[in-house]
Amino acid sequence: MSITVPVDVHDAFSHLFLVGLASIVEEEMPGTYCALRWEGSGTSATVMFSSPMELDDVTACVHSHVAKYNDLLAMRSDGEYDGGTPHATMSPRLSNIVEPSGWRALQHDRQTAIDALDSMGECRYFGALGQPSYWSGRVSGSSHALQADYGASRWEMVARNRGQEFISGRLRKLAQIASDFSSERIWAGISGEVETDECGKNKSDSRTATGLHAPSLTDNVRAWCALIGVSAFPVIPSVSDSRDSTAAMFQISRKGSYAVLPVFTGEWTLSRFRSVARSAALLQAGASVVLAEGDSEFTVHDDWLAERNVIACALFRQFVSDNKSAPERWLERGTFTPVRGASR
């Protein structure tokens, strides 16, 4: 069986929606594998399943997944780690922890929540979000400034105004709402028959997409799948004086921050997407496109990418607002650069 869904290859949200939907099916149906294929000009995509499945099976996978996550200790756990306001234990950015006792409590609660996870998908997801960094900082004179955000995934783009954080302010609320959806509502969201943003109160400038595209009304079923798609992009911890690396995200001085995603020709699997998305080859390709800005004839030449049927690199510039205390970030619409084998 296969399903074809409307998407937009120029929208990073659509890429992660497809990856997240396939990840959910593979997690909920052990032994089933998904293959995906962009159709036509990238306005639709087909998801194929290795096992016989009906539409009800697909919607059941999504409902089971969101309901399970809604009940996870990793989603529900909170603590007063800064000595005051409760914060979600698994939020990757908690910047106000000062006392060692707060860090010890956070690590204890995180380890307890992680030990309670019971699937590879759950471990992959919360691992990909990263965590507040107790190991990052810069020495300036005699003072040492901790940079707690350096351990978080760059894909986590919640604006930190009014104490907002990812787990309690976005993912938990989305799970609570979507876990009550009927099968019909879930399929209507996946198939694009409806676009209803319960979490964002159906506002035209809703932040439900959490930076995966500009503020806009975003269907909540698709949003859940897209946010789970972040599991494909692990964080690489570092003790350098800069933010930890995140797969498929990079920053170039004076040119800004970007996400770069592979566009495949033909069918592609989750394992192929993950291997390419976290590769040095893709990051280098994305950086080369940014550095060649203005050259309309520029082509990425890379045998490794071409051999894996990557036909183009999709580059998404990250918009950053001018609010210095709590900047808002989102990925702008993508541009495409062809990939060719270096020796061809």
C-alpha angles and dihedrals in degrees: 000000000000137000129209118212134184114254140153117235089201090061118080088206090065092052091053092043090059093045091047095048091051091046091052093050093048091048095048096040107045110205093027117111129194131217123192134201133187111230130215112324093349097274092119139023135201123225114201126195128211092213128057106269137168128208089260089058092054093049091045089055092053093045093048091047098051092042091051093049090047089061098043118120085224088063098041102040117110134170141178093241095157092048094256133041117041114249131193109262095222099044105124094217119056108147105171101069108120110153120076088230089061092052091048091051092048093050092047092051093044093051091048091051092046092049088055093058111106107186137060089234092058092048091047092050101048090040090054091053090063124209142255107287119237090172102057127087148116128245113225114178106308096337130089117208115200114222100204095172092062092085095056128099115260087223088070100086107165110147108240097222116135091008095296117170133181105246101041097031101043121001097043093048092047091050092049091053099040095046088069095053120119122234088254092054092048094050091045089057096045093046094045093240089130135018108204123164106195093161092052093042088243091284118162090230096045117157094209091115088062097216098317085115136355118295108287141127106294127187110247097222091053090044091055091051093046094050089050087052087071085078088082092067114067125197118237109214116222137179093214121117092256134074117286117264120260122199114260093004125100142161129213121198113258091359101073138230127311145181118217121198131183121244110205130204114226122356124343134186132219092250090054092047092050094048093049095040092056096042127116087225093065094046091049090048091051092048091049090054092052092048090050091053112159095024103116091184095056116127128183110238111199126140094198093057094041092051088057091054095254102157097177144005114235109211121199118189115215114235113217121192122224094247099119096191097048111007117193118226135194138156116257123218114294133252124207133226120187119242120218132177109265093229097045 
